[in-house]
Amino acid sequence: MKKSYFPEDGIWLKGNPHSHSTVSDGMFTPEELAASYASAGYDFLSMTDHNILESHDDLIGDRLLLLTGLEHDIEYSPDKCTHVVGLSAAGKCTTDYPCRRYSSAELTDQQLVDMMRRDGQFVSLAHPVWSRMTWEEIESLSGCHAIEIYNNGTEHLCHGGNAEVLWDLLLRQGKKLYATAVDDVHVPDDLFGGWIWVKAVSRTKEAVLDALFQGAFYATSGPVIHDFGMDGDCVYVSCSDCREIHFVTYAPRGKSFFAGAGKPLTAASHRLTGKESYVRVVCVDENGHSAWSNPIFFDGRT
């Protein structure tokens, strides 16, 4: 029986859940940032300025939904830090804790995540490669809903934006983490390089946040995933024109497909063994841009 990973009903909405304005260290004013993303066809945006929660409700228009969010950061040295992005519940314009920068003497990474979770935020670990987090620090951290698998800003800055390998290592340990792709925009070169597509029941902030918590979205830097799911014991995907489709599984290895000359791939399927703990898909277009599905988890499979 064929079953899509995405909800049957709803609409696809495109958004960037991590950006910065002149409220903190971005070069665009909130007005400029909102206008840029609206003009580029985005449906939602979150201005996640550092350690400051602002709703920007005065900028709300017909084109763009503005999700209230922030990025907390703990610095350990000029070259090492932990950054965590949180998206607040729709209509929630304050935090239940003092909203400010915390030092490493005040909070541990885990206490920071716990504090944001208790506040009801959708919590993502930001750019762990750029942050120079150790594997031991990443592995020990629990409670994040997602990890930034691709961060366009830090990728352009110093090739520090791709965390796919770290994500897989966490998934192999049984951690159920979603993946986001973001711009983390500070300067013009950061714009429009990483985003998420959310399958929401309606075009509202509440529906977008519900879809994020449910994992009803995928991350991309280019390709479109039309559908992804299971058909009996086969996992399948349909997508825009791609040169590669990879089914990533654990513990048994998955399967890769490559397009022939002049014949792009738009669909693929792979029969599972029944021993997988999860399966996800990566679609790569001719420009090397990728789309990453969230995993399908198989609890209790042997």
C-alpha positions in Angstrom: 0.0 0.0 0.0 1.4 3.4 -1.1 1.7 6.0 1.7 3.3 9.4 1.3 5.5 10.8 4.1 3.8 14.2 3.5 0.2 14.9 4.6 -2.4 14.2 2.0 -4.1 17.5 2.4 -2.5 20.9 2.5 -0.4 23.4 0.5 3.3 23.7 -0.1 4.9 26.8 1.4 8.5 28.0 0.9 10.4 29.7 3.7 13.7 30.6 5.3 13.7 29.9 9.1 17.1 31.7 9.9 18.0 35.2 9.0 19.4 38.4 10.6 18.5 42.1 10.3 20.0 45.3 11.6 18.3 44.5 14.9 21.4 42.4 15.5 24.3 41.9 13.1 22.6 41.8 9.6 23.1 44.6 7.0 19.4 44.6 5.9 16.7 46.4 7.9 13.7 44.3 8.8 11.7 46.1 6.1 14.3 45.4 3.5 14.6 41.8 4.5 10.9 41.2 4.4 10.6 42.9 1.0 13.4 40.9 -0.5 12.0 37.5 0.5 8.4 38.5 -0.5 9.7 39.6 -4.0 11.6 36.3 -4.4 8.4 34.3 -3.9 8.9 33.1 -0.4 5.8 32.4 1.7 7.4 32.7 5.2 10.5 34.1 6.9 11.8 34.2 10.4 14.1 37.0 11.5 16.1 35.2 14.2 18.3 38.0 15.5 20.8 37.2 18.1 19.4 37.0 21.6 16.5 39.3 20.8 12.9 38.2 20.2 11.0 40.6 18.0 7.7 39.8 16.2 7.9 42.4 13.5 4.1 42.3 13.3 4.1 45.8 11.9 5.6 44.4 8.7 2.9 41.8 8.1 1.5 41.9 4.6 -0.5 39.7 2.3 2.6 38.0 0.7 4.8 37.0 3.6 4.2 35.2 6.9 6.7 36.4 9.5 7.5 33.7 12.2 8.8 35.1 15.5 12.2 33.7 16.3 15.7 34.3 17.6 19.2 32.8 17.7 20.8 32.3 21.1 24.6 31.9 21.2 27.1 30.9 23.8 30.7 31.8 23.0 33.6 29.9 24.4 36.4 31.7 22.5 36.7 33.9 19.3 36.8 30.6 17.3 34.3 28.4 19.1 30.6 28.7 20.1 27.2 27.1 20.1 24.3 28.7 18.3 20.7 27.5 18.7 17.8 28.9 16.7 14.3 28.9 18.1 11.0 29.6 16.5 8.2 30.7 18.9 4.6 29.6 18.9 2.4 31.8 16.7 1.3 34.9 18.5 4.0 34.5 21.2 6.1 37.7 21.3 7.9 37.2 24.5 9.9 34.4 26.2 9.2 32.8 29.5 12.8 33.4 30.5 15.0 36.6 30.4 15.8 37.0 26.7 19.5 38.0 26.5 22.9 36.6 25.7 24.1 34.0 28.2 27.7 33.2 28.9 29.2 29.7 29.3 29.5 30.4 33.0 25.7 30.9 33.3 24.4 28.1 31.1 25.6 24.9 29.4 24.6 24.1 25.9 22.1 21.6 27.2 20.6 24.0 29.6 20.1 26.5 26.8 18.3 24.0 24.7 16.2 22.9 27.6 15.2 26.5 28.4 14.2 27.1 24.8 12.2 23.8 24.7 10.3 24.7 27.8 9.4 28.0 26.2 7.6 26.0 23.4 10.1 26.9 20.7 10.9 24.8 17.6 14.6 24.3 18.3 17.4 23.8 15.7 21.1 23.4 16.2 22.7 26.0 13.9 25.8 25.5 11.7 27.7 23.1 14.0 30.6 22.9 11.6 31.1 26.7 11.5 30.7 26.8 15.3 33.6 24.4 15.7 31.6 22.1 18.0 33.3 18.8 18.8 31.6 15.5 18.0 31.3 14.8 21.8 29.5 18.1 22.3 27.1 17.5 19.4 26.5 13.8 20.4 25.7 14.7 24.0 23.2 17.4 23.2 19.6 16.3 23.3 16.2 18.0 22.8 16.8 19.8 19.5 14.0 19.2 17.0 16.3 19.8 14.0 19.8 20.4 12.8 20.8 22.8 10.0 22.0 20.4 7.4 22.8 23.3 5.1 23.6 26.9 6.0 24.1 29.1 3.0 25.7 32.0 4.9 28.4 29.9 6.7 29.0 27.9 3.5 29.8 31.0 1.6 31.8 32.4 4.5 34.3 29.5 5.0 32.8 26.3 3.6 31.3 25.7 7.1 27.7 25.1 6.2 27.2 21.4 5.4 26.4 19.1 8.4 25.0 16.1 6.5 27.5 13.6 7.9 27.0 14.8 11.4 23.2 14.4 10.9 23.6 10.8 9.8 25.9 10.0 12.7 23.2 11.3 15.1 20.4 9.4 13.3 22.5 6.2 13.5 22.4 6.6 17.3 18.6 6.7 17.3 18.3 10.5 17.6 15.1 11.6 15.8 16.2 14.9 14.3 14.8 16.7 11.3 16.9 18.7 8.9 16.6 22.3 7.8 18.3 24.4 5.1 18.7 28.1 5.8 20.2 31.3 4.5 21.4 32.7 7.9 21.5 35.9 5.9 23.8 38.7 7.0 25.0 40.1 3.7 23.6 40.0 0.1 25.6 36.9 -0.9 23.8 34.9 1.7 20.3 35.4 0.1 18.2 32.6 -1.4 20.6 29.7 -1.1 18.9 27.4 1.4 15.3 27.0 2.3 12.6 24.6 3.4 9.3 23.5 1.8 6.6 22.9 4.4 3.3 21.0 3.7 0.9 22.9 5.8 -2.9 22.6 6.2 -3.3 26.3 5.5 -1.3 29.5 4.8 -1.0 30.6 8.4 1.8 30.8 11.0 0.1 28.3 13.2 -0.1 25.7 10.3 3.6 26.3 9.3 4.7 25.7 12.9 2.5 22.6 13.3 4.1 21.2 10.1 7.6 21.9 11.4 6.9 20.0 14.7 5.4 17.1 12.7 8.4 17.0 10.3 6.1 17.7 7.3 8.8 19.5 5.3 12.0 19.0 3.5 15.2 21.0 3.1 16.7 22.1 -0.2 19.3 24.3 -1.9 17.6 23.8 -5.3 15.7 20.6 -6.3 12.0 20.0 -5.6 10.8 16.9 -3.9 7.2 16.2 -5.1 6.6 13.1 -3.0 8.4 10.7 -0.8 7.1 7.7 1.0 6.6 3.9 1.2 4.9 1.6 -1.3 4.9 -1.8 0.5 8.5 -2.5 1.3 9.8 -0.1 -1.2 10.7 3.6 -0.5 10.0 5.9 -3.4 10.6 9.5 -4.4 9.5 11.8 -7.2 11.3 15.1 -7.8 12.3 17.8 -10.3 15.0 16.9 -12.9 18.1 15.5 -11.1 21.3 13.8 -12.0 21.4 11.7 -8.8 19.0 10.2 -6.3 20.4 8.6 -3.1 18.4 6.6 -0.6 20.3 6.7 2.7 19.7 4.0 5.2 21.2 2.4 8.3 22.4 -0.1 9.3 22.3 -1.8 5.9 23.5 0.6 3.2 21.0 2.2 0.8 21.0 2.7 -2.9 22.2 5.4 -5.4 20.8 6.1 -8.8 22.4 8.2 -11.6 20.9 9.8 -14.7 22.0 8.7 -18.1 23.2 11.2 -20.7 20.4 13.6 -21.6 17.9 11.7 -19.4 17.4 13.3 -16.0 16.0 11.4 -13.1 12.5 12.4 -11.9 11.7 9.3 -9.8 13.3 6.3 -8.1 12.5 3.5 -5.7 14.4 1.1 -3.5 13.4 -2.1 -1.8 14.3 -2.2 1.9 15.6 -5.2 3.7 13.4 -4.8 6.8 16.5 -4.2 9.0 16.7 -0.4 8.5 16.2 2.0 11.4 15.5 4.9 9.1 15.6 5.9 5.4 15.9 9.4 3.9 16.5 10.6 0.4 18.9 13.1 -1.2 18.1 14.5 -4.7 21.0 16.3 -6.5 20.4 18.4 -9.6 22.8 19.1 -12.5 24.3 22.2 -10.7 25.2 20.1 -7.6 22.4 21.5 -5.5 20.6 19.1 -3.2 17.3 18.5 -1.6 17.1 16.4 1.6 14.0 14.7 2.9 13.5 14.1 6.6 13.8 10.5 7.6 11.2 7.8 7.8 11.9 6.0 11.1 11.2 2.3 11.6 10.7 1.7 15.3 11.1 -1.9 16.3 12.1 -3.2 12.9 14.5 -6.2 13.0 
